């Protein structure tokens, strides 16, 4: 018995070759110019929270120390003091450029005469909605900087010193 070639085999091979050349898409094989490239999935790490204050910190009576951090080289903090009601007060100016302050968070850790942590407090400033500060007065954030008062949220004693940190600083 002799086998003869079936004429359909070359046609099937030609179709398969054409499909491979055009990308097996069934279309013209070309993408429209307005079709965007697929975007890969991207995830970002969650923002890191500020470190917890030290349980003990030996400071001089009345001292308010600025803790070195990622933003301390971009600002100048002056006039910091531990005032009435245990509020840490002072003035912060951005020194890295002359752009407007958009968001700021300051934190204070309060310590007693023995260096024991008594509690913490924070001060937040955001450019949007800053008109809503109590008394209708908003601290000025442009130009020469911003005055701040970090009030404690709860204390377990009377503080004699504090450590100030800057976990958030955003400017244009």
C-alpha positions in Angstrom: 0.0 0.0 0.0 1.2 3.3 -1.0 0.3 6.4 0.9 -0.4 9.6 -0.9 0.0 13.1 0.6 -3.2 14.8 1.5 -3.5 18.3 0.0 -4.9 19.7 3.3 -1.6 19.2 5.2 0.3 22.0 3.4 -2.7 24.3 4.0 -2.8 23.5 7.7 1.0 24.2 8.0 0.6 27.5 6.2 -2.1 28.6 8.6 -0.1 27.6 11.6 3.0 29.5 10.3 0.9 32.6 9.7 -0.6 32.4 13.2 2.9 32.2 14.7 4.2 35.1 12.7 1.2 37.4 13.6 1.2 36.5 17.3 -1.7 34.0 17.4 -4.0 36.9 18.1 -6.6 36.4 15.4 -6.3 40.1 14.6 -3.9 42.1 12.4 -1.0 41.5 14.8 -0.5 45.2 15.4 -1.5 47.2 18.5 -3.4 50.4 18.2 -1.3 53.4 19.1 -3.9 54.6 21.7 -3.8 51.3 23.7 -1.8 51.9 26.9 0.9 49.5 27.9 -0.1 47.3 30.8 0.9 48.8 34.1 2.6 46.4 36.6 1.2 46.2 40.1 3.2 48.3 42.5 3.0 48.3 46.3 4.6 50.7 48.7 5.6 50.1 52.2 3.4 51.6 54.9 4.8 54.8 56.3 7.0 54.3 59.3 5.6 55.6 62.6 7.8 57.7 64.8 9.8 55.9 67.3 8.5 55.6 70.8 10.1 58.0 73.3 12.8 56.6 75.6 11.4 55.5 79.0 14.2 57.4 80.7 16.0 60.5 79.5 18.2 62.5 81.9 17.9 66.2 81.1 18.6 69.4 83.0 15.7 71.0 84.7 13.7 73.2 82.2 15.6 71.8 79.2 13.8 71.1 75.9 16.0 69.1 73.6 15.4 68.7 69.9 15.8 65.1 68.9 17.9 64.6 65.8 15.8 63.1 63.0 15.1 63.1 59.3 13.9 66.7 59.2 16.1 68.4 61.7 18.6 69.5 59.1 15.8 71.3 57.2 14.6 73.4 60.1 15.6 75.8 62.8 13.8 75.6 66.1 14.3 78.5 68.4 12.9 79.7 71.7 11.8 76.2 72.8 10.7 76.2 76.5 8.7 74.2 78.9 5.9 76.6 79.9 2.7 76.9 81.8 0.5 73.9 81.7 3.5 71.8 80.6 3.3 73.0 77.0 6.5 73.0 75.0 6.5 76.2 73.1 8.8 77.6 70.4 9.2 78.7 66.8 10.0 76.6 63.8 11.3 77.9 60.5 12.2 75.9 57.4 15.8 76.7 56.4 16.2 74.3 53.4 14.3 76.6 51.0 11.8 79.4 51.1 8.7 77.3 50.2 5.5 77.4 52.1 4.9 74.9 54.9 2.1 72.4 54.0 2.1 70.0 56.9 3.9 69.7 60.2 3.7 67.4 63.2 5.8 68.0 66.4 5.8 65.6 69.3 7.1 66.1 72.8 8.0 63.5 75.4 7.8 64.8 79.0 10.2 63.7 81.7 10.4 64.3 85.5 13.4 65.3 87.5 14.6 61.7 87.7 14.4 61.2 83.9 11.2 59.1 83.9 8.8 59.4 81.0 5.6 61.0 82.2 3.7 61.2 78.9 3.6 62.7 75.4 1.8 65.4 73.4 1.6 66.5 69.8 1.1 69.6 67.6 -0.2 69.3 64.1 -0.4 71.9 61.4 -1.9 71.4 57.9 -2.2 74.1 55.3 -5.7 73.1 54.3 -8.3 73.8 57.0 -6.0 75.7 59.3 -8.6 78.4 59.7 -10.5 76.2 62.1 -8.0 76.6 65.0 -9.7 77.5 68.3 -10.3 81.2 68.6 -10.1 81.7 64.8 -6.4 82.4 64.9 -4.2 80.2 62.7 -0.4 80.2 63.1 1.4 81.8 60.2 3.4 79.1 58.3 4.8 81.3 55.5 7.9 83.5 55.6 9.6 83.5 59.0 8.0 80.2 60.2 5.4 79.0 62.7 5.0 79.4 66.4 3.9 76.2 68.1 2.7 74.9 71.5 2.8 71.1 72.1 0.4 70.3 74.9 0.6 67.0 76.7 -2.4 64.7 76.3 -2.0 63.0 79.8 0.8 63.2 82.3 1.5 60.9 85.3 3.4 63.6 87.1 4.9 67.1 86.8 7.5 67.4 84.0 10.7 69.2 84.4 12.1 68.7 80.9 11.1 67.5 77.4 12.4 66.1 74.2 10.9 67.5 71.0 10.8 65.5 67.7 9.6 66.2 64.2 7.9 63.1 62.7 6.2 65.0 59.8 7.4 67.9 57.7 6.1 68.7 54.3 6.8 71.8 52.3 6.6 72.7 48.6 
